[in-house]
Amino acid sequence: MRGRILKGIGGFYYVESEGKLYECRARGIFRKRKITPLPGDFVEFSLHEDEDGNVDEILPRKNYLIRPAVANIDRLFIVASVTEPQPNYFIIDKTIATAEDRGIEPVLVITKTDLTSPDEFYSVYRGCGFRTVLFSAETGEGEAQLREILREGGVSAFTGNSGVGKSSMINYLYPGFSLETGEISEKLGRGRHTTRSVELLALPEGGYAADTPGFSSLEFDRFDLIRKENLPFCFREFAPYLGKCRFASDCSHTVEKGCAVIEAVNEGKIHPSRHKSYVQMFEEVRDLKDWQLPKER
């Protein structure tokens, strides 16, 4: 049988298939291969007579994250407030670039728009080519746009630093979102486990949302470093200028004369803060050796 893992905890994996939920264990071969099944994985599994079973094979993933651990994500809602706290452009840009590198659509959600004008913040991102939503849990601004995006289905994940209003937004859209309900809770037993585990929750609009308790934002480590040769392609607004630099074969797009990207920054076609984030990310990986970087995904 085939299905999708909705949650893994305590050595058990809860696989949804054709509207039913099955409690499974992973075969020992995964431990030997150093592979861990993740929520969001599509798997092949076999059943015992009691309708519990074994995960036999993990089907190819299109992407995955390590912390929080979830696979096959379609879009990542990056939640940032216009004030209280002020937006951290570097963290936002690093999260966007990480999503781009893994084939996950980044959707920026700017919250607390009822407190101050979001125009300056919004202007940084409106020309970058990804969807941006203005949201207020006080006025309901942006609710219809968010629900329209969620109706596209697939798996959505949410990330945002503490205080930006991510929980308020999720609770506004889905009261009780983080409560364990239904068949999974009946199998697990509320309170038996305290691990920071991811669960895919079915949404009324269709598709799933990744509930990631204990993770206020993505936690970056070496796995999240983007290879310097890939990094320019993780900034969408660079695309029209790549390959047009004077020294196109080895231009880093950081300081070189004749760099088409830098010229675009100087001409106001690329926002300076975005290029500053790019340079900072490039410096993180400039001198790393190949063995120090994650393998190509």
C-alpha positions as MATLAB code, in Angstrom:
seq = 'MRGRILKGIGGFYYVESEGKLYECRARGIFRKRKITPLPGDFVEFSLHEDEDGNVDEILPRKNYLIRPAVANIDRLFIVASVTEPQPNYFIIDKTIATAEDRGIEPVLVITKTDLTSPDEFYSVYRGCGFRTVLFSAETGEGEAQLREILREGGVSAFTGNSGVGKSSMINYLYPGFSLETGEISEKLGRGRHTTRSVELLALPEGGYAADTPGFSSLEFDRFDLIRKENLPFCFREFAPYLGKCRFASDCSHTVEKGCAVIEAVNEGKIHPSRHKSYVQMFEEVRDLKDWQLPKER';
ca = [
       0.000    0.000    0.000;
       1.005    3.613   -0.466;
       0.352    6.579    1.792;
       1.766    9.702    3.403;
       3.288    9.944    6.874;
       1.393   12.519    8.941;
       3.440   12.161   12.116;
       6.324   10.178   13.549;
       6.898    9.819   17.278;
       8.346    7.282   19.679;
       9.402    4.970   16.847;
       5.890    4.877   15.359;
       4.793    6.456   12.083;
       1.174    7.329   11.372;
       0.463    6.811    7.690;
      -2.663    8.087    5.954;
      -3.901    6.061    3.008;
      -7.294    6.248    1.302;
      -8.850    8.099    4.216;
      -7.591    5.737    6.941;
      -4.719    6.102    9.396;
      -2.313    3.234   10.097;
       0.249    2.910   12.888;
       3.525    1.601   11.469;
       7.105    0.964   12.460;
      10.026    1.557   10.118;
      12.016   -1.451    8.964;
      15.568   -1.777   10.252;
      17.010   -1.173    6.787;
      16.383    2.573    7.204;
      18.624    2.680   10.280;
      21.386    0.928    8.334;
      21.001    3.451    5.506;
      20.933    6.308    8.062;
      17.575    7.456    6.702;
      14.778    8.660    8.971;
      11.183    8.691    7.704;
       9.702   12.185    8.013;
       6.214   13.666    8.181;
       5.265   14.468    4.610;
       7.064   11.421    3.180;
       5.191    9.313    0.666;
       5.844    5.681    1.562;
       5.082    2.111    0.671;
       3.927    0.103    3.688;
       2.626   -3.360    4.484;
      -0.012   -4.356    7.041;
      -0.263   -7.031    9.688;
      -3.533   -8.737   10.561;
      -4.304   -6.057   13.168;
      -3.958   -3.365   10.460;
      -0.801   -1.953   11.995;
       2.232   -2.350    9.792;
       5.713   -1.548    8.580;
       7.081    1.280    6.464;
       8.895   -0.622    3.727;
      10.093    2.109    1.365;
      10.345    5.905    1.310;
       9.465    7.233   -2.124;
      11.741    9.942   -3.606;
      11.461   13.303   -1.842;
      11.299   16.585   -3.727;
      12.684   18.421   -0.677;
      12.981   18.297    3.088;
      13.963   20.330    6.131;
      15.983   19.132    9.122;
      14.704   21.391   11.954;
      11.747   21.171   11.917;
      11.867   17.771   10.215;
       9.328   17.608    7.391;
       9.422   16.479    3.760;
       7.753   17.344    0.448;
       6.798   20.924    1.301;
       5.014   22.930   -1.386;
       5.139   26.393    0.165;
       6.680   28.124    3.148;
       4.839   31.066    4.712;
       7.548   33.369    6.082;
       5.880   35.516    8.724;
       7.502   38.842    9.666;
       6.070   41.884   11.448;
       6.279   45.431   10.208;
       7.001   46.531   13.805;
       7.396   45.138   17.342;
       9.783   43.552   16.430;
      11.272   45.352   13.470;
      11.889   43.124   10.431;
      15.245   41.356   10.274;
      15.947   41.503    6.555;
      18.883   39.103    6.657;
      16.932   36.335    8.416;
      14.004   36.844    6.037;
      16.273   36.730    2.985;
      18.173   33.686    4.258;
      14.904   31.847    4.838;
      13.640   32.811    1.375;
      16.901   31.668   -0.234;
      16.806   28.358    1.659;
      13.276   27.747    0.385;
      14.272   28.659   -3.178;
      17.273   26.317   -3.025;
      14.974   23.418   -2.143;
      12.201   24.094   -4.600;
       9.774   25.371   -1.956;
       7.681   28.412   -2.841;
       8.318   31.241   -0.353;
       5.275   33.349    0.560;
       6.021   36.420    2.658;
       3.364   37.442    5.203;
       3.792   40.918    6.718;
       1.875   41.134    9.988;
       0.762   43.884   12.410;
      -0.215   46.149    9.539;
      -2.762   47.792   11.832;
       0.054   49.263   13.970;
       2.023   51.140   11.308;
       2.327   51.474    7.546;
       3.931   48.449    5.883;
       4.795   50.380    2.703;
       8.554   50.680    3.302;
       8.886   47.014    4.273;
       6.623   45.862    1.470;
       8.588   47.898   -1.095;
      11.680   45.770   -0.448;
       9.908   42.617   -1.611;
       7.119   43.575   -3.983;
       9.390   43.458   -7.016;
      11.106   40.175   -6.174;
       8.576   37.941   -7.893;
       7.075   36.006   -4.981;
       3.712   36.452   -3.334;
       3.478   38.888   -0.424;
       0.457   39.178    1.875;
      -0.331   42.044    4.270;
      -2.072   40.623    7.351;
      -3.599   41.917   10.571;
      -5.203   39.657   13.170;
      -6.996   42.761   14.500;
      -8.699   43.822   11.263;
      -8.681   40.591    9.276;
      -6.734   42.188    6.430;
      -5.176   39.504    4.235;
      -7.381   36.620    5.417;
      -9.029   36.088    2.031;
      -5.683   36.153    0.221;
      -4.145   33.623    2.618;
      -7.095   31.253    2.284;
      -6.939   31.534   -1.503;
      -3.295   30.442   -1.447;
      -4.006   27.597    0.984;
      -6.806   26.343   -1.280;
      -4.121   25.417   -3.797;
      -3.525   22.338   -1.636;
      -0.273   20.527   -0.994;
       1.742   20.954    2.196;
       2.222   24.393    3.719;
       4.648   25.210    6.513;
       4.895   28.393    8.579;
       7.995   30.040   10.011;
       8.637   33.289   11.846;
      10.684   34.608   14.738;
       9.110   35.033   18.161;
       6.826   38.025   18.499;
       6.005   38.510   14.818;
       2.437   37.271   15.190;
       2.726   33.849   13.544;
       0.662   32.148   16.258;
      -1.929   34.932   16.184;
      -2.242   34.536   12.427;
      -2.610   30.755   12.596;
      -5.092   30.938   15.473;
      -7.091   33.554   13.572;
      -7.301   31.306   10.523;
      -7.692   28.021   12.413;
      -8.733   28.270   16.076;
      -7.217   25.304   17.905;
      -4.746   24.595   15.077;
      -2.093   23.198   17.415;
      -4.422   20.910   19.363;
      -3.997   17.216   18.671;
      -7.371   15.874   17.615;
      -8.946   12.847   16.006;
      -7.501    9.455   15.311;
      -3.833   10.373   15.734;
      -4.435   11.580   19.296;
      -6.442    8.490   20.126;
      -3.556    6.282   19.045;
      -0.813    8.369   20.672;
      -2.456    9.171   23.969;
      -2.331   12.830   24.925;
       0.641   13.657   27.163;
       2.617   10.461   26.612;
       5.284   12.232   24.558;
       6.940   15.609   24.950;
       9.228   15.685   21.907;
       9.212   18.545   19.418;
       7.470   16.599   16.685;
       5.938   17.774   13.443;
       2.403   16.795   12.505;
       0.597   17.367    9.213;
      -2.922   18.624    9.878;
      -5.648   18.522    7.238;
      -6.990   21.972    6.340;
     -10.617   22.720    5.460;
      -9.408   24.399    2.267;
      -7.665   21.168    1.242;
      -4.079   20.064    1.667;
      -2.116   20.064    4.903;
      -0.344   22.450    7.236;
       2.774   21.408    9.108;
       2.220   21.991   12.821;
       5.716   22.519   14.222;
       5.495   22.908   18.017;
       8.666   24.182   19.649;
      10.018   25.764   16.466;
       9.477   29.513   16.306;
      11.514   29.638   13.093;
      13.742   27.515   10.922;
      16.895   26.452   12.749;
      19.856   26.770   10.400;
      22.961   24.602   10.493;
      25.569   23.341    8.018;
      22.865   21.457    6.131;
      21.266   24.787    5.264;
      24.320   26.374    3.677;
      23.760   27.088    0.001;
      26.658   26.431   -2.345;
      28.140   29.667   -3.606;
      27.585   28.651   -7.228;
      23.872   28.132   -6.503;
      23.353   31.199   -4.328;
      22.739   33.808   -7.099;
      19.847   31.681   -8.403;
      18.178   31.867   -4.961;
      17.629   35.611   -5.408;
      14.959   35.798   -8.108;
      15.519   39.429   -8.985;
      19.120   38.634   -9.982;
      17.943   36.401  -12.851;
      17.818   39.052  -15.649;
      21.445   40.022  -14.949;
      23.173   36.680  -14.449;
      25.615   35.860  -17.218;
      25.859   39.524  -18.279;
      28.772   40.558  -16.070;
      32.080   41.656  -17.628;
      33.787   38.616  -16.093;
      30.744   36.379  -16.229;
      32.563   33.086  -15.701;
      33.822   33.888  -12.199;
      31.875   36.949  -11.024;
      30.763   36.600   -7.401;
      28.350   39.573   -7.692;
      29.775   41.053   -4.499;
      32.345   43.767   -5.377;
      33.502   43.264   -8.983;
      33.656   46.091  -11.495;
      31.456   45.396  -14.483;
      29.077   43.211  -12.453;
      25.591   43.457  -13.955;
      23.976   42.636  -10.610;
      25.800   45.451   -8.805;
      24.916   47.839  -11.640;
      21.252   46.857  -11.171;
      21.561   47.630   -7.450;
      23.069   51.043   -8.225;
      20.262   51.739  -10.708;
      17.563   50.873   -8.145;
      16.451   47.715   -9.947;
      17.542   45.475   -7.040;
      16.969   46.639   -3.461;
      20.254   47.304   -1.600;
      19.148   45.303    1.457;
      18.585   42.222   -0.674;
      22.065   42.505   -2.187;
      23.543   43.091    1.283;
      21.954   39.830    2.460;
      23.331   38.043   -0.600;
      26.863   39.284    0.113;
      26.613   38.203    3.751;
      25.435   34.739    2.724;
      28.173   34.498    0.096;
      30.825   35.336    2.707;
      29.550   32.451    4.855;
      30.399   29.918    2.150;
      33.145   31.645    0.140;
      36.044   29.677    1.601;
      34.339   26.438    2.557;
      35.687   23.259    1.013;
      33.416   20.913   -0.882;
      33.451   18.313    1.894;
      32.220   20.919    4.375;
      29.064   21.608    2.366;
      25.888   19.511    2.195;
      25.534   17.125   -0.699;
      23.364   18.241   -3.584;
      19.705   17.574   -2.820;
];
